[in-house]
Amino acid sequence: MANKRIDMLNIKQLLRLYTQGVSKLQISKQLGISRNTAKKYISLFHEHQLTYDELIELSDEDLDDLFETPPTDIRDKDSIKKQLESLFPYISKELKRVGVTRYLLWEEYIDKYPSGYQYSRFCHHYREWCKKVNPSMHIEHKAGDKLFVDYTGKKLHIIDKETGEQQEVEVFVSIFGASGMTFVEATWTQGKEDFLGSLTKALHYYGGVPAAIVTDKPTYSGKKEP
């Protein structure tokens, strides 16, 4: 029973009860698990240094990756983490380039290392690395507090299958400051209608609204449509 794995919903319930001050004994009774199982997940919660708000924004896949800790995998996980950390100087440099986002770099990473971290954990470890390298640059974001929206500087192209003609499209990107959860859409323009349409789709994708939406520009109505 001490090593019994529990599903992601129970993990979230366990940690919600724990952060509310419920004792390990009461948690084990309410969820029907052993005290040792409860202690194991609480210890892992502290080990990963996540707040409960950060944790509940993770996908079930990321939670499974976070809390799956069989003894035979410990060295492999250390190796995966060190492998990722060795890429951070390159990632930091690439992020300064126009049009480069964390999501694009994560796709490049996971393509090269298929057994690597999912996007949420990738962002979490990168933020932790940034704190160590340059603490003054770290900004603490609260879960659900701010949604940052902008257009990438580098445009994409759509190719007409019949004529082969290429047409430029704008790339709308929105990202939550705390979790790094990202929405991306290509649109014909940066005009007001396209911008509001992309923003509406992003909010539907997230399933809620943030306390504030932060744009890089005061308005996106300045570019005329073709």
C-alpha positions in Angstrom: 0.0 0.0 0.0 2.8 2.4 0.8 3.9 2.5 -2.9 0.5 2.4 -4.4 0.1 4.9 -7.3 -3.0 7.1 -7.3 -4.7 8.8 -10.2 -4.1 12.5 -11.0 -7.5 13.6 -9.6 -6.7 12.1 -6.2 -3.2 13.7 -6.3 -4.8 17.1 -6.8 -7.4 16.4 -4.0 -4.6 15.2 -1.7 -2.5 18.3 -2.2 -5.5 20.6 -2.0 -6.4 19.1 1.4 -2.8 19.3 2.6 -2.5 23.0 1.6 -5.7 23.7 3.5 -4.1 22.3 6.7 -5.8 18.8 6.8 -3.6 16.2 8.5 -2.0 13.3 6.7 -4.2 10.9 8.7 -7.4 12.7 7.7 -6.3 12.9 4.1 -5.5 9.1 4.0 -9.0 8.4 5.5 -10.8 10.7 3.1 -9.1 9.4 0.0 -8.8 5.8 1.0 -5.0 5.6 0.8 -2.3 4.8 3.3 -0.5 7.5 5.3 2.8 6.5 3.7 1.3 7.1 0.2 0.0 10.5 1.3 3.5 11.3 2.8 5.2 10.3 -0.4 3.2 12.7 -2.6 3.4 15.5 -0.1 7.2 15.0 0.0 7.4 15.2 -3.8 5.2 18.3 -3.7 7.8 20.0 -1.4 10.7 18.6 -3.4 9.5 20.2 -6.7 8.9 23.6 -4.9 5.6 24.3 -6.7 2.7 26.2 -5.3 -0.7 24.6 -5.3 -1.9 27.2 -7.9 1.0 26.3 -10.2 0.4 22.6 -9.8 -3.3 22.6 -10.7 -2.5 24.4 -14.0 -0.3 21.4 -15.1 -1.9 18.8 -17.4 -2.5 15.3 -16.2 0.4 14.2 -18.4 2.8 16.7 -16.7 1.5 15.7 -13.3 2.2 12.0 -14.1 5.7 13.0 -15.2 6.2 15.0 -12.0 5.0 12.4 -9.5 6.2 9.2 -11.2 9.3 8.3 -9.1 10.0 4.6 -9.2 13.6 3.9 -7.8 14.9 2.6 -11.2 14.1 5.9 -12.8 15.8 8.3 -10.4 19.2 8.3 -12.2 17.4 8.6 -15.6 15.4 11.6 -14.3 18.6 13.3 -13.0 20.2 12.7 -16.4 17.2 14.2 -18.3 17.2 17.3 -16.0 21.0 17.8 -16.4 20.6 17.3 -20.2 17.9 20.1 -20.3 19.9 22.4 -18.1 22.9 22.1 -20.4 20.7 23.6 -23.1 19.5 26.7 -21.1 22.3 29.0 -22.2 21.4 28.3 -25.9 17.7 28.7 -25.1 18.3 32.0 -23.4 20.3 33.3 -26.3 17.7 32.1 -28.9 14.8 33.8 -27.0 16.4 37.1 -27.7 15.9 36.6 -31.5 12.9 38.0 -33.2 10.0 35.5 -33.5 11.5 32.9 -31.3 9.3 31.7 -28.4 9.7 29.2 -25.6 7.2 26.9 -27.3 9.2 26.8 -30.5 12.3 26.0 -28.5 10.5 23.3 -26.6 9.3 21.7 -29.9 12.9 21.7 -31.0 14.0 20.1 -27.7 11.3 17.4 -27.6 12.0 16.5 -31.2 15.6 15.9 -30.4 14.9 14.3 -27.0 11.5 12.5 -27.2 11.8 11.3 -23.6 12.3 14.8 -22.3 10.1 17.1 -20.3 6.6 18.2 -21.4 6.1 21.9 -22.0 5.0 23.0 -18.5 7.9 21.3 -16.8 10.3 22.6 -19.5 9.2 26.2 -18.6 9.3 25.5 -14.9 12.9 24.3 -15.0 13.9 27.2 -17.3 12.4 29.7 -14.8 14.3 28.1 -12.0 17.5 28.2 -13.9 16.9 31.9 -14.7 16.5 32.7 -11.0 19.9 31.1 -10.3 21.7 32.8 -13.2 20.2 36.3 -12.8 17.8 36.6 -9.8 17.2 40.3 -10.5 15.6 39.4 -13.8 13.1 37.1 -12.2 9.5 38.2 -12.1 7.1 36.2 -9.9 3.7 35.6 -11.5 0.6 34.5 -9.8 -1.5 31.8 -11.4 -4.3 33.3 -13.6 -3.0 36.8 -12.9 -1.7 38.1 -16.2 -2.1 36.9 -19.8 0.6 38.4 -22.1 -0.4 38.8 -25.8 1.6 40.0 -28.8 2.4 39.2 -32.4 5.7 37.6 -33.3 8.1 39.8 -35.3 8.8 37.0 -37.8 5.8 36.2 -40.1 4.8 32.8 -41.6 3.6 32.0 -45.1 0.6 30.2 -46.5 1.1 28.5 -49.8 -1.8 28.1 -52.3 -1.8 24.5 -53.4 -3.1 25.3 -56.8 -1.0 28.3 -57.8 2.0 27.9 -55.5 1.7 31.5 -54.5 2.9 32.4 -51.0 1.1 34.9 -48.8 2.4 36.3 -45.5 0.4 35.8 -42.3 0.7 37.4 -38.9 1.3 35.1 -35.8 -0.7 35.9 -32.7 0.7 34.5 -29.4 -0.7 34.6 -25.9 1.0 33.1 -22.8 0.2 33.0 -19.1 3.0 34.4 -17.0 2.8 31.8 -14.2 2.3 28.5 -16.1 3.6 29.4 -19.6 0.5 27.9 -21.1 0.5 29.2 -24.7 -2.0 29.8 -27.5 -0.9 30.5 -31.1 -2.9 31.5 -34.2 -2.0 32.7 -37.7 -4.2 35.6 -39.0 -4.2 37.7 -42.2 -3.5 41.0 -40.4 -2.9 42.6 -37.0 -6.1 44.6 -37.4 -8.6 45.0 -34.7 -11.0 42.3 -35.9 -8.3 39.7 -36.3 -6.7 40.6 -32.9 -10.0 40.5 -31.0 -10.9 37.2 -32.8 -7.6 35.6 -31.8 -7.9 36.9 -28.2 -11.5 35.5 -28.0 -10.3 32.1 -29.2 -7.4 32.2 -26.8 -9.8 32.7 -23.8 -12.0 29.9 -25.0 -8.9 27.7 -25.2 -7.8 28.5 -21.7 -11.4 28.1 -20.4 -11.4 31.3 -18.4 -10.2 34.9 -18.2 -7.1 36.3 -16.4 -7.2 39.2 -14.0 -5.4 41.3 -16.6 -4.5 41.1 -20.3 -1.1 42.7 -21.0 -0.3 43.8 -24.6 3.0 45.0 -26.0 1.3 47.6 -28.0 -1.6 50.0 -27.0 -3.7 48.8 -30.0 -3.6 46.5 -33.0 -5.8 48.5 -35.2 -3.1 50.4 -37.1 -2.5 47.9 -39.8 -4.9 48.0 -42.8 -6.3 44.8 -44.1 -5.4 43.8 -47.7 
